[in-house]
Amino acid sequence: MIGFIRGILMSKLPPKVLVDVNGVGYEIDTPMSTFFSLPDIGVELTLLTHLAVREDQHTLYGFSSDTERSLFRELIKVNGVGAKMALGILSAISVDDFSRCVQEQDTATLCKVPGVGRKTAERLILDMRDRLDGLGDGGVFVPQGGSLLTSGGSNEAFHALVSLGYKSAEARKMLNAVPEDLTTTEQILQAALSSVASDGRR
């Protein structure tokens, strides 16, 4: 997997950009939210990337933030939502606004995105409801109105708990009960899991 690309921006023709990395040109598809933030031609840039592999082609997608890439990766898991539609969603609506649509079940706004009909909008709201908490921009992305885990150790512990099968709300509740003087991921994770074991013995 190619995690990021750093090189010289050679050309940009939406949604594609061409980046020269040590003499190798990488064609990368980007959402407009990323495209509009690109530097001038000839300037070095870094894009976080997602590589999609199919029998007939390999396509590299680039993003200016981990939050955008995380949302893209979650969107393409939804039945009926491909990479093209995911890019369209990110191009037409911000991550925060998408989160609001999911929370408020706002199908009307989602239906304004090209290619998204009512059934797809309803499926997005249903499937994405429990996924938004774990999206990260160097940590944890939470929908508007949620709380943000501020320390790096808490962020990493959150992701570890979610990967172990805990719901996002459960993981956040566990971490909120951890003493504030614990700072490392290992300490926070051990305390969070110990609290669950203690609850089970009561």
VMD Tcl script that draws the C-alpha trace (Angstrom):
set ca {
  {0.00 0.00 0.00}
  {1.25 3.49 -0.87}
  {0.57 5.67 2.19}
  {1.65 9.03 0.84}
  {3.31 10.75 -2.10}
  {5.78 13.61 -1.78}
  {7.07 15.30 -4.89}
  {6.82 18.19 -7.33}
  {3.41 19.09 -8.71}
  {3.81 18.91 -12.50}
  {0.24 19.42 -13.71}
  {-3.32 19.59 -12.44}
  {-6.39 18.93 -14.53}
  {-9.32 18.20 -12.23}
  {-9.69 15.71 -10.78}
  {-6.23 14.43 -11.78}
  {-2.86 15.73 -10.73}
  {0.58 14.60 -11.84}
  {3.33 14.48 -9.22}
  {7.01 13.93 -10.03}
  {8.63 11.75 -7.36}
  {12.34 11.40 -8.12}
  {11.72 11.20 -11.84}
  {8.62 9.01 -11.69}
  {5.30 10.67 -12.50}
  {2.31 9.56 -10.44}
  {-1.19 10.31 -11.72}
  {-3.48 10.85 -8.73}
  {-7.23 11.44 -8.57}
  {-8.29 13.95 -5.90}
  {-11.57 15.33 -4.56}
  {-12.14 19.01 -5.24}
  {-11.69 19.79 -1.54}
  {-8.08 18.68 -1.95}
  {-7.65 19.99 -5.50}
  {-8.54 23.57 -4.51}
  {-5.86 23.53 -1.80}
  {-3.04 22.43 -4.13}
  {0.03 24.67 -4.49}
  {1.22 26.15 -7.77}
  {2.81 24.03 -10.49}
  {6.46 23.34 -9.71}
  {5.99 23.42 -5.93}
  {6.61 20.41 -3.70}
  {3.57 18.87 -2.04}
  {2.58 15.84 0.01}
  {-0.64 13.91 -0.50}
  {-1.96 11.10 1.66}
  {-2.97 8.32 -0.70}
  {-5.21 5.31 -1.15}
  {-4.37 2.71 -3.81}
  {-7.29 0.91 -5.44}
  {-6.32 -2.27 -7.26}
  {-8.49 -3.92 -9.90}
  {-7.71 -6.51 -12.54}
  {-7.68 -3.92 -15.31}
  {-6.20 -0.92 -13.50}
  {-4.46 0.53 -10.44}
  {-5.77 3.92 -9.37}
  {-4.13 6.21 -6.82}
  {-6.32 8.66 -4.89}
  {-4.83 11.62 -3.03}
  {-6.05 13.67 -0.07}
  {-4.84 16.72 1.79}
  {-5.88 15.37 5.22}
  {-6.24 12.05 6.97}
  {-9.85 12.93 7.80}
  {-10.74 13.08 4.10}
  {-8.90 9.87 3.32}
  {-10.53 8.09 6.25}
  {-14.00 9.17 5.15}
  {-13.22 8.09 1.56}
  {-12.18 4.64 2.79}
  {-15.36 4.27 4.81}
  {-17.57 5.49 1.96}
  {-16.27 2.92 -0.54}
  {-17.24 0.16 1.92}
  {-20.89 1.15 1.57}
  {-22.81 -1.03 -0.87}
  {-23.37 0.85 -4.12}
  {-20.80 3.56 -3.40}
  {-17.71 3.36 -5.57}
  {-14.59 5.47 -5.61}
  {-16.06 7.89 -8.18}
  {-19.11 8.59 -6.01}
  {-16.97 8.87 -2.89}
  {-14.84 11.52 -4.60}
  {-18.04 13.28 -5.66}
  {-19.29 13.34 -2.08}
  {-16.01 14.75 -0.77}
  {-16.01 17.31 -3.60}
  {-19.54 18.51 -2.93}
  {-19.71 18.49 0.86}
  {-17.25 18.92 3.72}
  {-16.53 16.14 6.20}
  {-18.28 18.11 8.96}
  {-21.35 18.70 6.78}
  {-21.47 15.04 5.79}
  {-21.33 14.13 9.48}
  {-24.21 16.51 10.17}
  {-26.28 14.96 7.38}
  {-25.75 11.51 8.87}
  {-26.60 12.65 12.40}
  {-29.70 14.57 11.33}
  {-30.72 12.02 8.66}
  {-30.65 14.81 6.08}
  {-31.24 12.87 2.86}
  {-32.20 16.04 0.96}
  {-28.70 17.51 1.18}
  {-27.03 14.22 0.28}
  {-29.30 13.86 -2.75}
  {-27.82 17.09 -4.14}
  {-24.52 15.25 -4.66}
  {-24.27 14.04 -8.29}
  {-25.14 10.35 -8.55}
  {-26.64 10.09 -5.06}
  {-30.33 9.22 -5.15}
  {-32.69 8.87 -2.23}
  {-32.02 5.16 -1.69}
  {-28.26 5.71 -1.74}
  {-28.59 8.65 0.66}
  {-30.64 6.53 3.07}
  {-28.07 3.71 2.82}
  {-25.24 6.17 3.53}
  {-26.97 7.45 6.64}
  {-27.71 3.94 7.89}
  {-24.27 2.47 7.18}
  {-22.16 5.47 8.21}
  {-23.89 6.21 11.51}
  {-21.49 4.08 13.59}
  {-18.38 4.71 11.49}
  {-17.87 8.44 11.79}
  {-16.47 8.38 15.34}
  {-13.31 6.56 14.33}
  {-12.25 8.75 11.43}
  {-9.01 10.52 12.22}
  {-7.04 13.62 11.35}
  {-3.87 12.66 13.15}
  {-6.14 11.21 15.81}
  {-9.86 10.87 16.19}
  {-12.48 12.60 14.10}
  {-15.83 12.94 15.85}
  {-19.09 14.35 14.52}
  {-20.05 17.88 15.52}
  {-21.28 17.91 19.08}
  {-19.00 15.04 20.09}
  {-15.94 15.21 22.30}
  {-12.41 14.98 20.97}
  {-9.77 12.87 22.66}
  {-6.96 15.35 22.84}
  {-3.86 13.35 23.76}
  {-2.01 11.20 21.28}
  {-2.10 8.26 23.68}
  {-5.88 8.54 24.01}
  {-6.29 8.69 20.25}
  {-4.21 5.57 19.70}
  {-5.99 3.78 22.54}
  {-9.35 4.71 21.01}
  {-8.40 3.16 17.67}
  {-7.07 0.07 19.45}
  {-10.35 -0.41 21.34}
  {-12.39 0.03 18.16}
  {-10.19 -2.51 16.37}
  {-10.86 -4.92 19.25}
  {-14.56 -4.71 18.52}
  {-15.81 -2.03 20.91}
  {-18.35 0.46 19.58}
  {-17.08 4.02 19.29}
  {-19.36 5.22 22.07}
  {-18.22 2.37 24.34}
  {-14.56 3.11 23.64}
  {-15.02 6.81 24.38}
  {-16.86 6.02 27.63}
  {-14.05 3.69 28.71}
  {-11.38 6.29 27.95}
  {-13.24 9.07 29.71}
  {-13.00 7.00 32.90}
  {-9.21 6.66 32.66}
  {-7.21 8.85 35.11}
  {-5.88 11.99 33.43}
  {-2.32 11.46 34.68}
  {-1.88 8.46 32.38}
  {-0.28 9.57 29.12}
  {1.13 6.64 27.13}
  {-1.03 4.49 24.90}
  {-0.11 1.36 26.85}
  {-1.05 2.90 30.20}
  {-4.35 4.28 28.93}
  {-5.32 1.08 27.14}
  {-4.45 -1.09 30.14}
  {-6.49 1.14 32.48}
  {-9.47 1.16 30.11}
  {-9.50 -2.61 29.77}
  {-8.95 -3.08 33.51}
  {-12.03 -0.96 34.21}
  {-14.12 -3.28 32.07}
  {-12.77 -6.32 33.93}
  {-13.53 -4.63 37.27}
  {-17.10 -3.88 36.17}
  {-17.55 -7.52 35.24}
  {-16.56 -8.66 38.77}
  {-19.07 -6.42 40.51}
}
mol new
graphics top color blue
foreach p $ca { graphics top sphere $p radius 0.5 }
foreach p [lrange $ca 0 end-1] q [lrange $ca 1 end] { graphics top cylinder $p $q radius 0.2 }
display resetview
